Amino acid sequence: MSFTQQLRQQADDIFQAIFDHPFVRGIAKGQLSKGQLIHYIKQDYEYLNAFMRIYGIAISKCATREEIAVFNEQISFILHSEVHPHQNFCAVAGGSYDKMQGYPLAPTAHHYIRHMLTVAHEGSLGEIMAVLLPCPWTYMEIGRKLVDEVQPDRNHPFYEWIDFYGNQAEDATAYFRNRLDAWAQEATATERNRMAEHFMLSCQLEYMFWEMAYREEQWPVHVQTAVL
């Protein structure tokens, strides 16, 4: 069993909890509130901005042009393709995508981004791949499960979201899983343990991100920030 297969096996309870989460079930049923959808978009927009910055840090640690090209392609994917599922949520919520950008981070999104940034700045390229992998991996599996379960047509309110993540021609995680497996073969036991810890925490935070959106999570005490 490869390193990433072991990670997936260890994280299976978290993956199953994500599949069963009421926000994900709401996508399947086409039943989510406007507030939940808008909160998700606002937070995910900022999360993906951070994801691209972390790809940039990863590029600075790449040893080959092939590796650089892959991370560069992923930045382009977020900039030009991953806006489509956001726009699907916007259309259902009846809001303008442009007006859902630039909002402060909720606690969970803040924690998740800081977790990834810390690993990116302090860790190896293998650790960066480990901390980033749960996001595309969980979304790919969610999409494929919803395609099989719901078999949505274009009348389903979240057809475009499900189709985007569930019908990708190739496994978007395959390259990173293969690279992480190769990296793990050369890594010390200590580094492999760190990579596993980063991966598992990101899986937990993927679940918490759905929970954040579903509950429209805010900071416990509202304060008015001002430039001093």
C-alpha positions in Angstrom: 0.0 0.0 0.0 1.4 3.4 -1.0 1.9 6.3 1.4 -1.2 8.2 0.1 -3.3 5.0 0.1 -2.4 4.7 3.8 -3.3 8.4 4.4 -6.7 7.9 2.6 -7.4 4.8 4.7 -6.6 6.6 7.9 -8.7 9.5 7.0 -11.7 7.5 5.8 -13.9 8.4 8.8 -13.4 12.1 8.1 -14.1 11.6 4.4 -17.3 9.7 5.3 -18.3 12.5 7.7 -17.8 15.0 4.9 -20.0 13.0 2.6 -22.7 12.9 5.2 -22.4 16.6 6.2 -25.7 18.5 5.9 -24.1 21.1 3.6 -23.0 18.4 1.2 -26.4 16.7 1.6 -27.9 20.0 0.8 -26.0 20.2 -2.4 -27.4 16.7 -3.3 -31.0 17.7 -2.5 -30.7 21.2 -3.9 -31.7 22.6 -0.6 -29.4 25.2 0.9 -30.3 28.7 2.2 -29.1 31.9 0.5 -27.1 32.8 3.6 -25.3 29.4 3.6 -24.4 29.7 0.0 -23.2 33.3 0.2 -21.1 32.5 3.3 -19.5 29.6 1.6 -18.6 31.7 -1.5 -17.2 34.6 0.6 -15.0 32.3 2.6 -13.9 30.0 -0.3 -13.0 32.9 -2.5 -10.4 34.0 0.1 -9.4 30.4 0.8 -8.6 29.9 -2.9 -6.6 33.1 -3.0 -4.5 31.7 -0.2 -4.2 28.3 -2.0 -2.7 30.1 -5.0 -0.2 31.9 -2.9 0.8 28.5 -1.3 1.3 27.1 -4.8 3.6 30.0 -5.4 5.6 29.1 -2.3 5.7 25.5 -3.6 7.1 26.7 -6.9 10.0 28.4 -5.0 10.9 25.0 -3.6 10.6 23.0 -6.8 13.7 21.3 -8.3 12.5 20.8 -11.9 10.6 22.7 -14.5 8.1 19.9 -14.7 7.1 20.5 -11.0 7.0 24.2 -11.6 4.7 23.7 -14.6 2.2 21.6 -12.6 1.9 24.1 -9.8 1.6 26.9 -12.4 -1.2 25.0 -14.1 -3.0 24.6 -10.8 -2.9 28.4 -10.2 -4.4 28.9 -13.7 -7.1 26.3 -12.9 -8.2 28.2 -9.8 -8.1 31.6 -11.6 -10.0 30.5 -14.7 -11.9 27.4 -14.0 -12.8 27.1 -10.3 -14.9 30.3 -10.5 -17.6 28.2 -12.3 -18.9 26.3 -9.2 -18.9 29.6 -7.3 -21.0 31.2 -10.0 -23.5 28.3 -9.7 -23.9 28.9 -6.0 -24.2 32.7 -6.7 -26.9 32.1 -9.3 -29.0 30.0 -6.9 -28.4 32.5 -4.1 -29.4 35.4 -6.3 -26.2 37.3 -5.6 -23.4 38.9 -7.7 -20.1 37.1 -7.5 -18.2 40.4 -7.7 -19.9 41.5 -4.5 -18.9 38.4 -2.5 -15.2 39.1 -2.7 -12.9 40.7 -0.1 -14.7 39.7 3.1 -12.9 39.0 6.4 -12.1 35.4 7.2 -14.4 33.4 9.6 -12.6 31.6 12.4 -12.4 28.2 10.6 -11.2 29.6 7.3 -8.6 31.7 9.2 -7.3 28.7 11.0 -7.2 26.5 7.9 -5.3 29.1 5.9 -2.8 29.7 8.7 -2.3 26.0 9.0 -1.4 25.7 5.3 0.8 28.8 5.3 2.8 27.7 8.3 3.5 24.3 6.6 4.3 26.1 3.3 6.9 28.4 4.9 8.4 26.0 7.3 8.1 22.6 5.6 9.5 20.7 2.6 7.9 20.4 -0.8 6.5 17.0 0.3 4.9 18.6 3.3 3.3 21.3 1.1 1.8 18.6 -1.1 0.5 16.8 1.9 -1.2 19.8 3.5 -2.8 20.8 0.2 -4.0 17.4 -1.0 -7.1 16.9 1.1 -8.9 19.9 -0.6 -8.9 18.6 -4.2 -9.1 15.0 -3.1 -12.3 15.4 -0.9 -14.0 17.6 -3.6 -13.3 15.1 -6.3 -14.8 12.3 -4.2 -17.8 14.4 -3.2 -18.4 15.3 -6.9 -18.2 11.7 -8.0 -20.4 10.4 -5.3 -23.1 13.0 -6.0 -23.0 12.2 -9.7 -23.6 8.5 -9.0 -26.2 9.2 -6.3 -28.1 12.1 -7.7 -27.5 11.7 -11.5 -28.6 15.3 -11.8 -29.9 16.9 -15.0 -29.7 20.6 -15.8 -32.9 21.2 -13.8 -31.0 20.4 -10.6 -30.1 23.8 -9.0 -26.5 22.6 -8.3 -26.0 20.7 -11.6 -23.0 22.8 -12.6 -21.3 22.4 -9.2 -21.8 18.6 -9.2 -20.8 18.2 -12.9 -17.7 20.3 -12.4 -16.3 18.3 -9.5 -17.8 14.9 -10.5 -17.1 14.7 -14.2 -13.5 15.8 -14.5 -11.9 13.8 -17.3 -8.8 13.0 -15.2 -8.2 12.5 -11.5 -7.0 15.9 -10.5 -5.2 14.5 -7.5 -3.3 11.8 -9.3 -0.1 13.8 -10.0 0.1 15.1 -6.4 -0.6 11.6 -5.0 2.1 10.1 -7.2 4.6 12.8 -6.3 3.9 12.6 -2.6 4.3 8.8 -2.7 7.7 9.3 -4.4 8.7 11.9 -1.9 7.7 9.7 1.0 10.0 6.9 -0.3 13.0 9.2 0.1 11.8 11.0 3.3 12.9 10.2 6.8 10.4 8.6 9.2 10.2 12.0 11.0 9.2 13.8 7.8 6.7 11.2 6.8 5.1 11.6 10.2 4.9 15.3 9.7 3.3 14.9 6.2 0.7 12.5 7.7 -0.1 15.0 10.5 -0.5 17.9 8.0 -2.7 15.7 5.8 -5.0 14.6 8.6 -5.3 18.1 10.0 -6.3 19.4 6.6 -8.9 16.7 6.3 -10.4 17.7 9.6 -10.4 21.3 8.5 -12.1 20.4 5.3 -15.0 19.0 7.4 -14.9 22.1 9.5 -15.1 24.4 6.4 -18.4 22.8 5.4 -19.6 23.2 9.0 -18.5 26.8 9.0 -20.5 27.5 5.8 -23.6 25.6 7.1 -23.7 27.4 10.4 -22.7 30.7 8.8 -19.9 30.9 11.4 -18.8 34.3 12.6 -16.4 35.5 15.3 -18.0 35.3 18.8 -17.6 39.0 19.5 -18.2 41.6 16.8 -15.8 44.5 16.8 -15.5 47.5 14.4 -12.0 47.6 13.0 -10.6 51.0 12.1 -7.4 52.3 10.8 -5.5 54.0 13.6 
